[in-house]
Amino acid sequence: MSILEKLFSIQSSGSNLKREIIGGITTFMTMSYIIFVQPAVLSASGMNKDAVIVATCISSAIATFLMAFLANYPIALAPAMGHNFYFAYVVCLGMGISWQIALGANFISGVIFITLAFFGLREKLVNSVPLSLKNAIAVGIGLLIALIGLEWSGIIVQAPGTLIGLGNLKSPYALLSLIGVLTISILLSMRIRGAILLGIIINTIIALIWGLIHFQGILGKPPSISPTFLKLDVLGALNIKMLGVIFTLFFLDLFDTVGTLIGIGEEAGFVKNGKFPRARGALLSDAIGTVTGTCLGTSTVTSYIESSTGVAEGARTGLANIITGLLFILALFFYPLIKMISSGINVDKLTLYPILSPALIIVGILMMGNVKKIDWEDYTEAIPSFLTIIIMSFSFSITEGIAFGFISYTILKFIKGRFKEVPLLISIFSILFLLRYIFLK
């Protein structure tokens, strides 16, 4: 314990060993779906599924360990959802670019990130975001997490004549999710530590009893990584055609990372006086993770909003990340068991995750508390905050929510003659966002 205290300052962070372990396990359980989603997505570009599984686990572990030691935060990292679809379906399939060159472009984007992290530009951006927008980003991410959970559960579905509607609550998948939400809610109301993790375990047992999932064993031999290891083509990515791809990868990673760090930072109480301590180390971990991931054979690695589940369980230090990272490594050897818990269930051409969805819904509830910290009486603060929240959750994009928030904040402050309240970096990125909407397809 003395060694762990020196490394992670557990007690002074208001945590203890049990909370860190539970938090680390919980974070892994709620983000481990990426181990199985990532190969399914990247295989569309021609990449080897089994190799992508290994690359995903190893790159996630390395980046998560880096976050623990460079920043001492319980914020785990893994290949980003959304970025993987852009990589496979837009760049590779849509533009006809090989996955090797696409990995090369991602590598260049990561190198640019590392450079900016050393100069502190990303750190300055995190600390420049106004307090109202910081809280709005946290709320928006919470709603986004909850919406994903509701869709994964089958409670919310596509509906004719509108975008979404209520699903069949009598289906076993929706029922299992509702039971999970109720179970975690009861445990939380009773102040029981590990409520979210216990809810996942209980849901797994029920799913086995109902026959929704089937026991597939515990141990399995890890597949080979050789089909993707060091197969990136950096020289092929160094051409004019790839400039737009590199910029987009850079842009997406920058604002998804910033949004996630701010959201989780606000939820965990890391943000002090509008500043995010040790932001440089956190952002550097993210950048190195992306570079490492491309070398191993996977798309952009970034901070995961699902880390908020571990934070909700009391995790406050990098020790939780050590637990999460070790579980990513162990997942390679417990492939059958992890697949049973984390893989989706195919229902009417949809993939549902009724075991894990309650955790996401509950986290969305917990993150709504930041809405009371927004100054709703000042419309130059309230309107940008609302746009950040609503666009982020409804567009399914952290980046787009931040863009609408930044642009509206800058415009309203300038019109009111309060332009001194707008940090220079916010003004610059507001212009860049506008140019992106105007010129980029």
N, C-alpha and C positions, 0 to 999 in steps of 0.2 A: 504493500500500500504506500510506503514512503516513496518508492521509486515512481509509482503511478502518480502520486501527488506532485512530485517534482516535475514530471513530464506534462501533466494535464491540469494541475491546480483544481482538482475535483471538488474538494470541500469549499474552497474559497469561491467557487463558481455556483455554490448552492446546490450541489448534487451529491450523490454517493455512488458507490460501486454498483449496487443493485440497479439503480435507475439508469446508469450508463449502459449496463449489459442489456437490460430490457429495451431501452431506447434503440440500441444498435440492432438488436434482433428484429424489433418492430419495423424499423426503417427498411431493413433487408426484405422482410416479408411483403411489404407494400410496394417495393420497387423491383422485386425479383422477376416480375412478369417480363421485364425487358430481356431476360436471358432467352426467352422463347419467342417474343415478338420480333426482336432484332433480326435473327436469322430468316424469319419468314418474310420480312420486308426486304432485306438486302439481297436475298436469293433471287428476287425479281430482276436484279441487275446482272445476274450470272455468278454471284459469289457463292462459295461452298457453305452450306448451312452449318455443318458441324464445326468447321473452322471459325465461323463467325461466333458461334456459341462460346468457344474457348477465348477468342479475342475479346468478346464482350465481358466475360468474367474477369479476365486478367487485367484489362484496361480499367475496368471499374474499381477493382481492388487497389491498383497502383494509385489512381487519382484520389480515391477515398483515403488511403494512407497519407498521401501528401497533404490533404486538407487537415488531417489530424495533427501532423507535425509542423506544418508551415503556418497554420492559422488557429489550431486548437478549437475547431468548431465541429459540432455533430451534423455536418452537412455532407451527405454522401453524393457520389458522382457516378454517372453511367452514360452510355450513349443516349442522346436526346431523342425523345419522340417528336415527330414533326420534321426534325432535321434529317432523320433516316428516310422519310418519305420524299423529301426534297432531293436527297442524294440519289435514291434509287429510281423514282418515277419521273422527276423533272430533269435532272442532269443526265442520268444514264439512259433511260428509256425515251424521254422526251427530246433530248438534244443529241442522242446517239453517241454519247461519250462513254468510253470504257470505264469500268469501275476502278481500274488501276489509275487512270488519269484523274478520276474524281477523288480518289484517296490522296493523290498528289496535291490537288487543289486544297483539300482539307488540311493537309500537312502545312502548306504555305500559310493558310489562314491561322493555324495554331502558332506558327512561328511569329507571325505579326502580333498575336496576342501576348506571347511571352515578352516580346520587345516592349510593348505598351505597358505591360505589368511592371517591368523594371523601371520605366519612366514614371509610373504612378498615375497615368492618365485614367485608367479604369477605376482606380481607387478614388481619384478626385471626382469622377462622375457619380459614384455611389454616394459620396458625402455631399455632393451638390444637389441631389434630388430633394426638393422641399418636403417638409415634414408631412403635409397633407397628402402629397402624392405617394410618399413612402407607405403611409397607412392605407391609402387607396389600393396600392399595388398588393399589399398583404390581403386585403379583403377580396380583391379581384382573383388572386390566386386561390383563395379559399373557395370561392364560388366555382372557379374552373375545376378544382379538385372534386368538389361535390357533384358537379354536373357529369364529370367523367364517371364517378362512382354510380350515379343514378342510371347512366347509360349502360355501364357494365353489368348492372343488376337486372336490367330488363324492366325497371320501374318506369323509366322514361324511354320512349321509342319514337321513331319517325311516324308521322301521322298524315293522312291525306288532307289536303287543303291548308295545312300549316306545316311548320318545320318540325315541331315535336309535340308529343302528346303522352297521355298516361298509358302504360303498358298493361298487360294482363296480370293483375296482382294475384290471381289464383295459380299462376304457373309456379312450378317448384323453384325456379331460379329467383323469381321476385320474392317468393315467400322466404326462401333461405336468406336473401339479402335483408329483408325486413326483420327477420329473427335476429340476424347479426347486429343490425342497428339498435334494436331494442335491448339486446344482451349487453352491448358496449355501453349504451346509455344508462342502464341500470347499474353496471359496475362503476361507471364514472360518478353517478349520483351518490354511490356508497363510498366514494373516495378510495377505491381499490386501485392500487398501482398495477400497471401492466394490463389495464382494461382493454386496450385495443388489441394487444397480442393475445390475450385470453379469448377475446371475441373471434379472432381468426382461427384459433385452435378449436373452439367449440363449433364454429361453422364447418371446419374440415371434418370433424367427427360426424356431424349431421349429414353432410354431403355424402360421406361413405355409407352411412346407414340408409339413406334414401336412394342410393345407387346412382347418384349424379356423377360421381367419380369412382374410379376403381383402383385398388391398391396395385401398384406396378413394381414393387420391390423397393429396396433402399439404396444399395450400392451399385455403381456401374463404372466401367472404364472410360476415362475422358477421351474424347476424339482428338484427332491431330489438328494442329494449327497451321501446318505447312502450306496448304493451298492459298492462304492469304498473307502469311507472315512475310513482311518486307517486299510485298508485291506492288507497292505504290509506285507510280510513275511521276516523279516531281518535274523532270525535264519536260514531259509531255504537257504538263499543266502550265508551263511558262510560255503562254502565247496569248495574243489579244482576245481570242475567243473565250478564254477562261477567266478573264478579268472580272466579268459580271458575276460568274459563279463564285470566285474567291471573295468578292465583295459581299455577296449575299450570305455566304457561309459565315463570314466575319460579323456581319450585321446581326444575323440571327443569334449567334452564340453570345455576342456582347450583351444584347438586351435581355435575352432569356436568362443569362447568368446574373446580370444586375437585378432583374426583377425577382428572381428566386432568392438571392441573397438578402435583398431588402425585405421580402415577404417573410422569410423564416427568421431573419434578424429581428424584425418587429415582434413576431409571435413569441420568440424566446427571450426578448428583452436585451438582445445584444447591442442594439442601437442606443447610444448614449449621447444626449444633447444634439441629436440629428446626425451624429457621426457613427460610422461602422468601423469599430476597432479591428485592426489586423486584416483590413480589406485587401491589402496588397498580397498577403500570403494566400488568402482565399482565392483571389483571381488568378494568381500564378499557378496554383494547384489545378485550376480549371484549364488553363492554357496548356500546361504540360500534359495533362490528361488527354487532351485532343491530339497532340503530337504523338504521344505514345499509342493511342488507339489506332491512328492511321497506319503506324508501323506494324501493328499487330494484325490489322485488317477489320476495322469497324469505323463507323461514321462518328461525327462530333460527340465528344464526351463533355458533359456539362453537369452543373449542380442540379440536384433533383428536388422538386417541390415535395415529393413524398417523404423527404427527410423530416417534414413537419410532423409526421406521425410519431417519430422517435422523440422529437422535441416535446410533443404533447404528453409523452410518457415520462418526461422529466430529464431527458438527456440534455446536457449543457456543455460538454467538452468533447475533445477529439477522441477520447477513449471509446465513445459509442461508435465512432468511425472505424476504429481498429476492429471492433466486433463485426461491423457490417462488412468491412473489407475481407476479413477472414472467412466470413460466410460465403462471399462471392467465390473465394478459392475453393472452399469445401463443396460448393455447389457442383463443381466439376466432377466430384467423386460421389455425390449423392444425387446424381442426375434424375433417376426414376422418382425419388421422393419429392424433390423440388418441383419436378414437372407436374406431379399429381396435385400439389397445392397451388402452384402459380400459373399453370397453363389454363387457357380459356376453354370454355365448353361451347361447341358449335350448335347454334339453335337457329334454324330458318335463315341460313346464310350469314348469321351474325355470330360474333364471338363474345360470350359473356364471361364475367369473372365474379360470380356470386359469392365466392369465399372471401375475396379481398375487397369488394366494393363497399361493404359497410364501413371499413376503416377510412376510406376516402371521404365518405359522406360525413362521418363524425368529425374528421379534421376540418372539413369545410365549415362546419358549425363552430368549432373552436376558434377558427381564424376570423370569424365575423366580428369579434370583440373590438377589433381595431377601428371599426366604423365610427365609434363614439369619439375617437380622437381627431376626427376631421372637423374643421371649422365650417359648419353648414350655414352660418350666418353671413360669411363672406363669399359672395358668388364667384369671385376670382379664384377662390380655393375650392368651393363646393362643386362647381360645374366641371372643372378638369378632373376632380376626384371621381365624380359620378361617371364621366366618360371613360376614365381608366378602368373602373370596376366593370361597367356594363359591356364595353367593347372587348375587354380581356376574356370575360367569361363566355360571351355569346359568339365571338369569332374563334374561340378555341386557341387563342394566341396571346402569350404574355407580351410579345413584342408589339403587336398591334395596339394593345391596351395602353402600353407605355407611350407609343407614338401619339395617340389621340390625346393623352393626358399632357404630354410635353407641349404639343402644338397649341392646344387650347389655353394652357396655362400662360404660355409666352404671349399669345395674342391678347388675351384679356388683361394681363398686367400692363402691356404696352398701351392699350387703348385707355386704361384707367390712369395712365401717367405714373404707374408704379414700376417702371421698367428696372429700377435699381434692385427690386426684389427678385429679379430673374437672374440666376447665376449664369455666367458666360457660357459654360459648357451646355447648359440646358437650352440656351438660345441657339447655339451652334447645331446641336442635335435636332432641334425642332426644324431648322432649315433643311438639314439632311433628310429628315423624315418626309418633309414636304416634297423635296426633290425626288425622293424614292417613289412616292405616290404618283408624281407627275410623269416621270420618265421610265420607271421600271414596270414591266408587264407583270 
